[in-house]
Amino acid sequence: GQNIDQPTEMTATEGAIVQINCTYQTSGFNGLFWYQQHAGEAPTFLSYNVLDGLEEKGRFSSFLSRSKGYSYLLLKELQMKDSASYLCAPSPGGSYIPTFGRGTSLIVHP
Amino acid sequence: SQTIHQWPATLVQPVGSPLSLECTVEGTSNPNLYWYRQAAGRGLQLLFYSVGIGQISSEVPQNLSASRPQDRQFILSSKKLLLSDSGFYLCAWQPNTEAFFGQGTRLTVV
């Protein structure tokens, strides 16, 4: 089975940096997705990590440690539009199907 | 370019009524297709996935079924809806590792 743990809610200030952590236990492991979901909308893809280390993509970066079952999403220069849920989704061994946790609701305030 | 269509956007159905949600993908062939459900305050739960015509895998036993009558068509159905079937239903397709989501159907069973 899968067990995915991330904080339920986080708050941050516009212009700041925030790190959203995720720990997971899966039956095998292929890689880990991060998705962003605004209220009432479908999730949109942010990143997919297969190898250990940090991958940077603009204001967003994602880190993976396979041995520790740990990942984080780093958001820099926060903007109000970054207020959303951030979903950590490992894909178990044998497939690339994202298995989602409950997500972290990020609230960015002025 | 590839696109995914899902309809309707919102649906209100009485308990015991049937359900049919349709998802189609354009611009690709033999995609992996998925149905997810997101209940209020909960994470995305994988319901069904399909790797080809007529091939359906069910992740969670429940009051729903899925069919794939054509390569780029994926249908979610129920013969008799329950109150607990209310939620946000999302179709997704996966050309390689990244999964793209349709706009979702918000189903309210009353």
Chai-1 contact restraints between the chains, C-beta under 6 A:
chainA,res_idxA,chainB,res_idxB,connection_type,confidence,min_distance_angstrom,max_distance_angstrom,comment,restraint_id
A,A42,B,L90,contact,1.0,0.0,6.0,A-B,restraint_1
A,A42,B,F101,contact,1.0,0.0,6.0,A-B,restraint_2
A,A42,B,Q103,contact,1.0,0.0,6.0,A-B,restraint_3
A,A42,B,G104,contact,1.0,0.0,6.0,A-B,restraint_4
A,P43,B,F101,contact,1.0,0.0,6.0,A-B,restraint_5
A,F45,B,E98,contact,1.0,0.0,6.0,A-B,restraint_6
A,Y48,B,T97,contact,1.0,0.0,6.0,A-B,restraint_7
A,Y96,B,T97,contact,1.0,0.0,6.0,A-B,restraint_8
A,P98,B,A99,contact,1.0,0.0,6.0,A-B,restraint_9
A,F100,B,G43,contact,1.0,0.0,6.0,A-B,restraint_10
A,F100,B,L44,contact,1.0,0.0,6.0,A-B,restraint_11
A,G101,B,G43,contact,1.0,0.0,6.0,A-B,restraint_12
A,R102,B,G43,contact,1.0,0.0,6.0,A-B,restraint_13
